[in-house]
Amino acid sequence: MLRLLKYELRKTQFSKLILLGITLVAQAVFLAGLWGKKEDTLAIGAFLLFAIAIVGIALMGILSVVTLHRDMNTKQGYMLFMTPNSCYRILGAKVIECALSLLLAGAFFFGLGYLDFSLILGEGTNKQLWDMFNQMVRTINQHIVLDAPHISALIFEIIATWLCTITTAYLADVISSSLLNGKKGGLLITFLIFLLLNYGISKLLQLVPSTIGVIPVLLWQGVIALVLAGIMYVITARLMEKYLSV
């Protein structure tokens, strides 16, 4: 499993280095605005960092789905299924790689955001700019406030639900590459299945009562999403064992 995990990590390391480079450029813009007392530059840098954090976390999952699709649809990638590794192990390595990437990306951007907020407050930045940061966070959840418990719960919920979405995409892609391979309209059917599954999952997560409080809601939604991700993993691995293993 460790060898498979290293193999999966190597597949996405170049894209992650590019993301890191872009983040460092945005951070440089932010610091230039902060230390140069240029609020416009500071606001641009802050917006870029916020956008990169959202896109970057999403990218971790997208890369994982892309590598699975490539493995199942190219000769070089398909050789992975000819190794003496079960599809459970192969898919498990992909899930672990995706989860680790999501966790590390979330921790990195959370730490960077905490540092930047501390620098802003240390510089005595005006209330207007602070309100702008607060509004950015509220675009994700209007009940979130900028403190460690709320932000931590939000990051956990985002990572868990995104991992659930990724495992659902795994299942859709495996269906496309096995059960519906070569059939007319197969990709469209798979895409519709993906949308329906995610719609059902979102409705299920909404059943968590909001009356228990913002942080418990986020934590429960994250736990439910992780359970559903596990179910999707088992279903996907079983299909891979039946239709893709050699």
MOVEN-V641268 format. One record per helix or strand. SS is the DSSP state (H for helix, E for strand). FROM is the first residue (numbers start at 1). LEN is the number of residues. If there is no record, write none. Layout:
BEGIN
ss->SS from->FROM len->LEN
ss->SS from->FROM len->LEN
END
This chain:
BEGIN
ss->H from->2 len->34
ss->H from->39 len->35
ss->H from->75 len->8
ss->H from->87 len->36
ss->H from->127 len->12
ss->H from->148 len->30
ss->H from->186 len->20
ss->H from->210 len->3
ss->H from->214 len->30
END
